[in-house]
């Protein structure tokens, strides 16, 4: 039995499992078989228990003593169960991270900060009952290095090497302790790698919103299946790259917008910085745009060199006015130089402010907040 990714089900007939079920509401009204007097118990959260399903068994999963496997039966079709768990895994605090189809099963995997849950649904009913299992594992792995308000101010011995217009931004971020580097040298004029920038981006974003958990990026866990083949769980930037990809802010196989390789050690380019950061500034709301629109607004002479995946971000950055990343980092310019590597000082300057032109936070604002609020 070979599992197929959901996206590969086109034309196989299996995609019908994921179509809306016009009779979904009627299943809740069908009475289930009577619960046996000695029914097993489970600590599975109530919102992950399919309505009216009968718990058949609860036991540790073979080979994984930390995982509890529960087996259920219900008088409802597999599609209704699949739709229920898809909806639950898309609620606040949960992520639907995997969905697969095999010959006679549909499986889904969801995760929040405390649990990883794997649902396997048997699509062939037995005696008019559908059987499915829900296996759940507490996420008890050691957390990534602390961030948000537990970070300490940083002192860099080479801060004076930073270009003068960017020094205030670098100083503010250093006081927040979000510019992780080995030793006490920032090397501000050295190109920043893609992996290090994502670490800085996620750390800074979560630091800014440390008092608003609902706005934070959930970090990847070492138990996760890696999104990118070249960023395994033991990579130092894995929690940040994995988390940003799972949140949908990095083009990846999960979003259907990127390939299997991230190239964490490659230099970050200007257009890529904008492609990753502007969606966070705009809270994901980027309108479709064109090169012509960029030429009308920004007036860049090299607009034609901007890669298609970055066009919407470059266009949206213009809406922030003087708080746009481009203006704050590179000043008044008629050349974007989209493929030019970004230095560490430029990356820090871009991260100094997160938001659009009317709503946002700067590092200067955050460092002035009382400890209880930051």
PyMOL commands that set and color helices and strands:
alter all, ss='L'
color gray80, all
select helices_A, chain A and resi 6-8+14-18+24-29+46-48+78-88+148-150+159-161+164-176+194-208+213-215+238-246+270-281+291-297+303-305+308-323+325-330+344-351+363-368+371-373
alter helices_A, ss='H'
color red, helices_A
select strands_A, chain A and resi 4-5+54-61+64-74+95-101+105-111+115-122+130-138+353-355+360-362
alter strands_A, ss='S'
color yellow, strands_A
deselect
rebuild
show_as cartoon
